[in-house]
Amino acid sequence: MSPLRAARHSLTLAWRSLAKLRHSPDRLLDVIMLPIVLVVVMVFLFGDAVAGSTHSYLQYVLPGVAVQALLFASLGIGAGLSTDLRNGIFDRFRSLPIARSAPLIGYILGDLVTFVLSLALVFALGAIVGFRTRGSVPAVLAACAIIMVFAFAASWVMALVGLVARSPASVTAFSFVLILPLTFGSNVFVPTGRLPGWLQAWVKINPVTDVSNAARGLMLSLPLGGAVWASLLWALGIVAVFAPLATWAYRRQA
């Protein structure tokens, strides 16, 4: 089958994912509520303790919260794949004259819309409570693009988890075990220099730290160092490893 036809089939099935959201908007509840909870709880509970004021802490923490919110939004991909594998829909796909990988790719492309929604909610709420960017419009858009690229890469990890887990509940449990150390064990909420020495060693090699630094630097016109390139290399490496593994696991299942 030609790559063009495979791409068309993938886009068609991506539209199926969006149609499911339209008919079951309650599935977006966690995507909507999580950014709100993260911003309100982290800023107004810990802002004074970490940065001396909620306003200063908001400027620091919001780009990192956006990264965390999109990582949690990617949980839906794994849980959705696990559910579809067990309700028989992939048996129907297997009987259709479509590219074998189209359902998997379509699922991930469809969930990119939830990433955009989550990202928009984080920055809209941030603007309401006082977050202001100091970077140029292209720099802010570049920061959002880096977060989206990293979330897309993480989607392949979640897809693999959804394909090999025994149930949707197992997907959620395992994904939380994976995401929590990456997000809370980073500099999303506390600058690296304020953390204990043993924890700094982990934070410095954590990909979420690089993505947060890149987004924060671009949005606030701060020194970037190599954060942008490190973020893109992490995303490329994750896709290079987990996309083939997820495709292999899907073909075994389907």
C-alpha positions in Angstrom: 0.0 0.0 0.0 1.3 3.4 -1.0 2.4 5.9 1.8 -0.2 8.4 0.5 -3.1 5.9 1.0 -1.7 4.9 4.4 -1.6 8.6 5.4 -5.2 9.1 4.2 -6.4 6.1 6.2 -4.6 7.4 9.3 -6.2 10.9 8.9 -9.6 9.3 8.5 -9.2 7.3 11.7 -7.9 10.4 13.4 -11.2 12.0 12.6 -12.9 9.0 14.2 -11.0 9.8 17.5 -12.3 13.4 17.3 -15.8 12.2 16.6 -15.7 10.1 19.8 -14.8 13.2 21.7 -17.7 15.1 20.2 -20.2 12.4 21.2 -18.6 11.8 24.7 -17.3 15.2 25.8 -17.0 13.9 29.4 -13.8 12.2 28.2 -12.3 15.7 28.1 -13.0 16.4 31.8 -9.6 15.4 33.0 -7.9 17.3 30.2 -9.9 20.4 31.2 -9.7 20.0 35.0 -6.0 19.0 35.4 -4.5 22.3 34.1 -6.9 24.3 36.3 -6.0 22.2 39.4 -2.3 22.3 38.7 -2.1 26.1 38.2 -4.4 27.0 41.2 -2.9 24.5 43.7 0.8 25.0 42.8 0.7 28.8 42.4 -1.5 29.8 45.3 -0.4 27.1 47.8 3.4 27.1 47.1 4.1 30.4 45.4 5.0 32.4 48.5 7.1 29.5 49.9 9.1 28.9 46.7 9.5 32.3 45.1 8.4 34.8 47.7 5.3 35.8 45.8 2.6 34.1 43.8 3.2 36.4 40.9 6.9 35.6 40.6 6.3 31.9 41.0 3.6 32.0 38.4 6.1 33.3 35.8 8.4 30.5 36.7 6.1 27.5 37.0 3.5 28.0 34.2 5.6 26.8 31.3 6.5 23.7 33.2 2.9 23.1 34.2 2.1 23.1 30.5 4.6 20.3 29.9 3.2 18.3 32.8 -0.4 18.8 31.7 0.3 17.5 28.2 2.1 14.5 29.6 -0.9 13.6 31.7 -3.2 14.2 28.7 -1.2 11.5 26.8 -2.6 9.0 29.3 -5.8 8.9 27.3 -4.0 7.4 24.3 -2.9 4.3 26.2 -6.2 3.8 28.0 -8.2 4.3 24.8 -6.1 1.9 22.8 -6.4 -0.7 25.6 -10.1 -0.3 25.6 -10.5 -0.6 21.8 -8.3 -3.7 21.8 -10.7 -5.4 24.2 -14.0 -4.3 22.7 -13.4 -5.8 19.3 -13.1 -2.6 17.2 -9.6 -3.6 16.0 -10.9 -6.9 14.8 -13.2 -4.8 12.5 -10.2 -2.7 11.4 -8.3 -5.8 10.5 -11.1 -6.9 8.1 -11.0 -3.5 6.3 -8.7 -2.8 3.3 -6.7 -0.2 5.2 -3.1 0.2 6.2 -2.3 -2.0 9.1 -0.7 0.9 11.1 -3.5 3.4 10.3 -5.6 2.8 13.4 -2.6 3.3 15.7 -1.3 6.4 13.9 -4.8 7.8 13.6 -5.3 7.4 17.4 -2.2 9.4 18.1 -2.9 12.1 15.6 -6.5 12.5 16.9 -5.3 13.0 20.4 -3.1 15.9 19.3 -6.3 17.9 19.5 -6.6 17.3 23.2 -3.0 18.4 23.6 -3.8 21.7 21.8 -6.8 22.1 24.1 -4.9 21.4 27.2 -2.1 23.8 26.2 -4.6 26.6 25.4 -6.3 26.1 28.8 -3.0 26.3 30.7 -2.0 29.6 29.1 -5.5 31.1 29.1 -5.8 30.4 32.8 -2.2 31.7 33.4 -3.1 34.9 31.6 -6.2 35.3 33.8 -4.2 35.0 37.0 -1.3 37.1 35.9 1.2 35.2 33.7 2.8 37.4 31.1 5.3 36.4 28.4 8.4 38.5 27.7 9.4 36.7 24.5 8.4 37.6 21.0 5.4 36.0 19.3 7.6 33.6 17.3 9.5 32.6 20.5 6.2 31.9 22.3 4.9 29.8 19.4 8.3 28.0 19.3 7.9 27.2 23.0 4.4 25.8 22.4 5.7 23.7 19.4 8.5 22.2 21.5 6.0 21.2 24.2 3.7 19.7 21.6 6.6 17.8 19.9 7.6 16.3 23.2 4.0 15.3 24.1 3.7 13.7 20.7 6.9 11.7 21.4 5.5 10.7 24.8 2.3 9.5 23.1 4.2 6.6 21.5 5.3 5.5 25.0 1.7 5.6 26.2 0.6 3.8 23.1 3.0 1.0 23.8 1.8 0.8 27.4 -1.8 0.6 26.2 -1.0 -2.2 23.7 0.9 -4.4 26.2 -1.1 -3.7 29.4 -3.8 -6.2 30.4 -6.5 -3.6 31.1 -7.2 0.1 30.9 -6.8 0.3 34.7 -3.3 -1.2 34.4 -2.4 1.5 31.8 -3.4 4.3 34.2 -1.6 2.8 37.1 1.7 2.2 35.2 1.5 5.5 33.4 1.2 7.4 36.7 4.3 5.5 38.0 6.1 6.6 34.9 5.0 10.2 34.7 5.1 11.3 38.3 8.9 10.8 38.7 9.5 12.6 35.4 7.4 15.6 36.2 7.8 16.1 40.0 11.4 14.9 39.7 12.3 17.9 37.5 12.6 21.6 37.8 9.0 22.2 36.8 8.1 23.4 40.3 11.4 24.1 42.0 14.6 25.5 40.5 17.3 22.8 40.3 19.7 24.7 42.6 17.3 24.6 45.5 16.9 20.8 45.4 19.0 18.3 47.4 22.3 17.3 45.7 21.2 13.7 45.2 18.0 14.8 43.5 19.8 17.4 41.3 21.6 14.5 39.6 18.3 13.1 38.4 16.8 16.4 37.6 19.7 17.4 35.3 19.3 14.2 33.1 15.5 14.4 33.1 14.0 15.2 29.7 11.2 17.1 31.3 13.7 19.5 32.8 15.1 20.3 29.3 11.7 20.8 27.8 10.6 23.0 30.7 13.9 25.1 30.4 13.3 25.5 26.7 9.7 26.6 27.1 10.5 28.9 30.0 13.5 30.4 28.2 11.6 31.2 25.0 8.6 32.6 26.8 10.4 34.7 29.3 13.5 35.7 27.2 15.9 33.8 29.5 19.2 32.2 28.5 18.5 28.9 26.8 21.8 27.1 26.8 21.3 23.9 24.9 17.7 23.3 26.2 16.0 23.6 22.8 18.3 21.2 21.0 18.3 18.8 24.0 14.4 18.8 24.0 14.3 18.1 20.3 16.9 15.3 20.6 15.0 13.8 23.5 11.8 13.8 21.4 13.5 12.4 18.4 15.1 9.6 20.4 11.9 8.7 22.1 10.0 8.4 18.8 12.9 6.5 17.2 12.7 3.9 20.0 9.0 3.7 21.0 7.3 4.2 17.6 8.7 1.0 16.1 8.0 -0.8 19.4 4.4 0.4 19.5 3.9 -0.5 15.9 5.3 -4.0 16.5 3.1 -4.5 19.5 0.0 -3.3 17.6 0.7 -5.6 14.7 1.0 -8.5 17.1 -2.3 -7.6 18.7 -4.1 -6.8 15.4 
